[in-house]
Amino acid sequence: MTPRAVIVAERLEHSYDEALSVGCTVGRSHTHSKSNANGVLPEMQKDHADEEPKGQLTTHPEQVDLLARRSPSRRLVSRTCSGCAALAALLLLAAPALGAEYWQIRRPDATIIVEGDRAFAERALARIVLLQETARLLFQWPSDFHPRRVLAFAVDETLLREVFAVDPIDMNAGALAAQGLALVVAPLRPFNRRELEAMQHVYGRILSLEGATAKWPECAKLGFGMMFTQAEYTGKSHLYIGASRILPWNPLTPERFVGDEPPSRSQLDADRRGFSCYLLDEMLVTGDSATRAAIGELYQALAAGTPIQSAIPPALGGTLQEFSRRFRTYYDLRNNRLHELDIKADLPLPEPAVSDAEAMPREKVRALLGQVCAKLANCRGREPTH
């Protein structure tokens, strides 16, 4: 059973038609793919914090009013496909068009097409690279590690519905997890200041599949996906992930949520498992070096097929019973120290794109999306592959 969204948008000065719901779900085959990039540009959002030393995780207190519910209108799509180099080549042939409402901008390792204007295209490309730098920080990637190339679309949902037969999220992810270009296709919600939140969710889940974390359990990737979704970027390249933006549930015991997803019994269990996975990833990211290493060791052991009863490292108690006690204690004390669990850091400063943004007509964008849906065997008017 799919859980309701756990992360939601803050209420800014606007009055929104609905609370944002971000597909941070459990028990659903989300995007499993890869990408590659370096460099950044900023996007304007609410300024949160003082400047901090680069690459350090520090605290930032903030209380945010939240509301959580799943919205059926929120569609998130991403896939990896083999042979996607041809798609990237198509983008190089896209000719500028005066008066277009879609824009393309490129770097050697990333191409993005957005609905909006030139400035928004630059911000969206910057967001892709900022997400990569966020992954480098959270996952402690070495400096010479780079995720694979990205082809991203952030366009109106109406256009996606015209092209795709079914929501590609519901397709068999295993059939799409081939080597190649990382595909990120996500809708915009232009009436708010978090219009790229869906793209963050989709690409964040992909980045969780890069490097050593690729072999971690699905639960670990789910928790990190929530972090990417709620990440906020201010100023030049300032990262803020607020612990208070996660709707808390009474967590499950580790044997009920770590590792592969168990058969769903109720919506409540699905929601509790989603929060429990986030909580364990939060322990990893905000913990000391010993805790980080121990939880990473636990994830690796579970991925290798070790039963959880035998996979608990000494640093986590050595036994399932002791680990469960520590996990519960962490949760019980969490509300009293949320400000200590906020994550903020100054990421590396942005580098400019290598190409000017090019205006594109809607028909050209639709044709390119048609190439994507063909690779996914999920075009409207054709029998989709599940």
C-alpha positions, 0 to 999 in steps of 0.5 A, spaced: 500 500 500 502 506 498 503 511 504 500 518 504 505 524 502 510 525 508 513 531 506 509 537 504 510 545 502 510 550 507 505 556 507 508 562 505 505 569 504 501 566 498 494 562 499 495 555 496 489 552 492 492 545 496 497 543 500 503 540 496 503 533 496 510 530 494 510 522 492 515 520 498 511 513 498 513 506 500 511 500 496 511 503 490 516 503 484 519 509 483 525 511 479 531 507 479 536 511 474 543 515 474 546 521 472 552 526 471 554 533 473 558 538 476 557 546 477 551 550 480 546 556 479 542 559 484 534 559 485 531 564 489 527 562 495 525 564 502 532 566 506 533 561 512 540 562 515 547 565 516 552 563 512 556 556 514 563 553 512 562 550 506 560 542 506 559 542 513 552 540 516 550 545 521 543 546 525 538 551 523 532 552 528 525 554 524 518 551 525 514 550 519 506 549 519 505 543 515 499 539 512 500 532 509 496 528 504 497 525 498 494 529 492 492 524 486 494 530 481 502 530 483 505 526 478 513 524 478 516 520 473 524 518 472 527 512 469 534 510 466 534 507 459 539 504 455 541 508 448 539 514 451 545 518 448 540 518 442 535 523 446 541 527 448 543 528 441 536 530 439 536 536 444 542 539 440 538 539 434 533 543 437 532 550 434 530 556 438 523 559 436 521 566 438 515 567 443 516 560 445 514 558 453 519 552 453 526 553 454 532 548 453 539 549 457 545 545 457 552 543 460 556 537 458 553 533 463 546 535 464 540 538 459 534 540 462 527 543 458 523 547 462 516 551 461 517 558 463 522 563 461 530 563 460 531 565 468 527 559 470 531 555 465 538 557 468 535 556 476 532 549 474 539 547 471 542 550 477 537 545 481 540 539 478 547 540 480 545 543 487 542 536 488 548 532 486 552 536 491 547 535 496 548 528 495 555 528 495 554 531 502 549 526 504 553 520 502 560 523 503 562 521 495 569 522 494 571 528 490 572 524 484 566 521 484 560 524 479 553 521 478 551 520 470 549 524 465 542 527 466 536 529 461 531 532 465 524 535 463 520 540 468 514 541 464 506 542 465 502 536 467 497 537 461 503 536 456 505 529 460 498 527 460 498 528 452 504 524 451 504 518 456 499 512 456 500 511 464 504 514 469 511 511 468 512 511 476 507 505 475 511 501 470 516 495 472 522 499 475 527 493 474 525 493 466 528 500 466 534 500 470 539 499 464 545 503 463 545 510 460 542 517 461 538 518 467 531 521 465 527 525 470 520 528 468 516 531 473 511 536 473 511 543 475 506 547 480 507 554 478 503 557 483 508 556 489 515 558 490 517 550 490 515 549 483 521 544 482 519 540 488 517 534 484 523 534 480 527 534 486 523 528 489 525 524 482 532 526 481 533 525 489 531 518 488 535 517 482 541 520 486 540 515 492 542 509 487 549 512 485 555 509 488 555 505 494 548 507 496 545 503 490 546 497 494 542 499 500 535 497 502 529 500 499 527 503 505 534 507 506 533 510 499 526 512 501 528 516 507 533 520 503 528 521 497 524 525 502 530 529 504 532 531 497 524 533 496 524 538 502 531 541 501 531 548 500 536 552 496 537 560 498 542 565 496 548 562 491 548 555 494 546 555 501 542 548 503 537 547 508 533 541 510 528 542 516 527 536 520 520 539 522 518 539 515 517 531 516 510 529 519 512 524 525 508 518 526 509 513 531 515 509 528 515 501 527 520 497 530 526 496 525 525 489 523 518 491 521 521 497 516 528 496 515 530 492 508 525 490 503 518 492 504 513 487 507 506 486 504 502 492 506 497 491 511 494 498 512 495 505 510 497 507 517 503 501 517 505 504 510 505 511 513 509 509 519 514 505 515 515 511 511 517 516 517 521 510 520 525 509 514 526 517 514 528 517 521 533 512 520 537 516 515 536 522 519 540 518 525 545 516 519 546 523 516 546 527 523 550 522 527 557 522 529 562 518 524 561 512 528 554 512 528 554 513 520 559 508 519 555 503 523 548 504 519 552 504 513 554 497 515 547 495 517 545 497 510 550 493 506 549 487 511 542 487 509 543 488 502 547 482 502 541 478 505 544 478 512 538 477 516 537 483 521 537 479 527 545 478 525 546 484 521 546 489 527 553 492 528 556 493 535 556 500 535 548 500 534 548 495 540 550 488 537 543 485 538 536 487 535 533 488 541 538 493 543 538 497 537 530 497 537 531 500 544 536 505 541 532 507 535 526 508 540 530 513 544 532 517 539 525 518 536 522 519 544 527 525 544 527 528 537 522 533 538 526 536 544 532 537 539 529 538 532 533 544 531 539 540 532 537 535 526 536 541 521 541 540 516 544 546 512 551 547 509 554 552 503 555 547 497 560 549 492 559 555 488 555 555 482 559 554 475 555 557 469 552 553 463 556 552 457 550 554 453 545 560 452 538 558 454 534 556 447 527 558 446 523 552 444 516 551 441 511 546 445 511 542 439 518 540 439 518 539 446 512 534 445 516 531 440 522 530 445 518 527 450 515 522 445 522 520 444 522 518 451 515 515 452 517 510 446 524 508 450 519 507 456 514 503 451 509 508 455 506 512 449 499 514 449 495 510 444 500 504 445 500 498 450 504 500 455 509 495 458 509 494 466 
